[in-house]
Amino acid sequence: VQLQASGGGLVQAGGSLRLSCAASGYAFTGFSDYAIAWFRQAPGKEREFVSAVKYGVGTTYYDDFVKGRFTISRDNDKKTVYLQMNSLKPEDTAVYYCYAKPDGVAYWGQGTQVTVSS
């Protein structure tokens, strides 16, 4: 059972990246029934919420510092959630983690590094 995050890398300010979070294992059999979230953690800082997509119609949520620049989406057939990040800023540099809590059990992806150069 796992969440596999990928898609990070090094990009210049103003550039774009698309992160993916792929779910596998029995706990995610009903993938479409669970909300999936992205968090990030910059060096020396606490992990913070970035965005989430709910189950069902897929209502989305964003923290203010990414609103209008990032877009979260999900493909339930592929059991994957995406985070499209545009207009990236140096302050977006962090390790990005996906998170889910199916049936009350929390799972974190392993993290993917995003580095934005100025």
Secondary structure as a PSIPRED ss2 file (coil, helix, strand):
# PSIPRED VFORMAT (PSIPRED V4.0)

   1 V C   1.000  0.000  0.000
   2 Q E   0.000  0.000  1.000
   3 L E   0.000  0.000  1.000
   4 Q E   0.000  0.000  1.000
   5 A E   0.000  0.000  1.000
   6 S E   0.000  0.000  1.000
   7 G C   1.000  0.000  0.000
   8 G C   1.000  0.000  0.000
   9 G E   0.000  0.000  1.000
  10 L E   0.000  0.000  1.000
  11 V E   0.000  0.000  1.000
  12 Q E   0.000  0.000  1.000
  13 A C   1.000  0.000  0.000
  14 G C   1.000  0.000  0.000
  15 G C   1.000  0.000  0.000
  16 S C   1.000  0.000  0.000
  17 L E   0.000  0.000  1.000
  18 R E   0.000  0.000  1.000
  19 L E   0.000  0.000  1.000
  20 S E   0.000  0.000  1.000
  21 C E   0.000  0.000  1.000
  22 A E   0.000  0.000  1.000
  23 A E   0.000  0.000  1.000
  24 S E   0.000  0.000  1.000
  25 G C   1.000  0.000  0.000
  26 Y H   0.000  1.000  0.000
  27 A H   0.000  1.000  0.000
  28 F H   0.000  1.000  0.000
  29 T C   1.000  0.000  0.000
  30 G C   1.000  0.000  0.000
  31 F H   0.000  1.000  0.000
  32 S H   0.000  1.000  0.000
  33 D H   0.000  1.000  0.000
  34 Y C   1.000  0.000  0.000
  35 A C   1.000  0.000  0.000
  36 I E   0.000  0.000  1.000
  37 A E   0.000  0.000  1.000
  38 W E   0.000  0.000  1.000
  39 F E   0.000  0.000  1.000
  40 R E   0.000  0.000  1.000
  41 Q E   0.000  0.000  1.000
  42 A C   1.000  0.000  0.000
  43 P C   1.000  0.000  0.000
  44 G C   1.000  0.000  0.000
  45 K C   1.000  0.000  0.000
  46 E C   1.000  0.000  0.000
  47 R C   1.000  0.000  0.000
  48 E E   0.000  0.000  1.000
  49 F E   0.000  0.000  1.000
  50 V E   0.000  0.000  1.000
  51 S E   0.000  0.000  1.000
  52 A E   0.000  0.000  1.000
  53 V E   0.000  0.000  1.000
  54 K C   1.000  0.000  0.000
  55 Y C   1.000  0.000  0.000
  56 G C   1.000  0.000  0.000
  57 V C   1.000  0.000  0.000
  58 G C   1.000  0.000  0.000
  59 T C   1.000  0.000  0.000
  60 T E   0.000  0.000  1.000
  61 Y E   0.000  0.000  1.000
  62 Y E   0.000  0.000  1.000
  63 D C   1.000  0.000  0.000
  64 D C   1.000  0.000  0.000
  65 F C   1.000  0.000  0.000
  66 V C   1.000  0.000  0.000
  67 K C   1.000  0.000  0.000
  68 G C   1.000  0.000  0.000
  69 R C   1.000  0.000  0.000
  70 F E   0.000  0.000  1.000
  71 T E   0.000  0.000  1.000
  72 I E   0.000  0.000  1.000
  73 S E   0.000  0.000  1.000
  74 R E   0.000  0.000  1.000
  75 D E   0.000  0.000  1.000
  76 N C   1.000  0.000  0.000
  77 D C   1.000  0.000  0.000
  78 K C   1.000  0.000  0.000
  79 K C   1.000  0.000  0.000
  80 T E   0.000  0.000  1.000
  81 V E   0.000  0.000  1.000
  82 Y E   0.000  0.000  1.000
  83 L E   0.000  0.000  1.000
  84 Q E   0.000  0.000  1.000
  85 M E   0.000  0.000  1.000
  86 N C   1.000  0.000  0.000
  87 S C   1.000  0.000  0.000
  88 L C   1.000  0.000  0.000
  89 K C   1.000  0.000  0.000
  90 P H   0.000  1.000  0.000
  91 E H   0.000  1.000  0.000
  92 D H   0.000  1.000  0.000
  93 T C   1.000  0.000  0.000
  94 A E   0.000  0.000  1.000
  95 V E   0.000  0.000  1.000
  96 Y E   0.000  0.000  1.000
  97 Y E   0.000  0.000  1.000
  98 C E   0.000  0.000  1.000
  99 Y E   0.000  0.000  1.000
 100 A E   0.000  0.000  1.000
 101 K C   1.000  0.000  0.000
 102 P H   0.000  1.000  0.000
 103 D H   0.000  1.000  0.000
 104 G H   0.000  1.000  0.000
 105 V C   1.000  0.000  0.000
 106 A C   1.000  0.000  0.000
 107 Y E   0.000  0.000  1.000
 108 W E   0.000  0.000  1.000
 109 G C   1.000  0.000  0.000
 110 Q C   1.000  0.000  0.000
 111 G C   1.000  0.000  0.000
 112 T E   0.000  0.000  1.000
 113 Q E   0.000  0.000  1.000
 114 V E   0.000  0.000  1.000
 115 T E   0.000  0.000  1.000
 116 V E   0.000  0.000  1.000
 117 S E   0.000  0.000  1.000
 118 S C   1.000  0.000  0.000
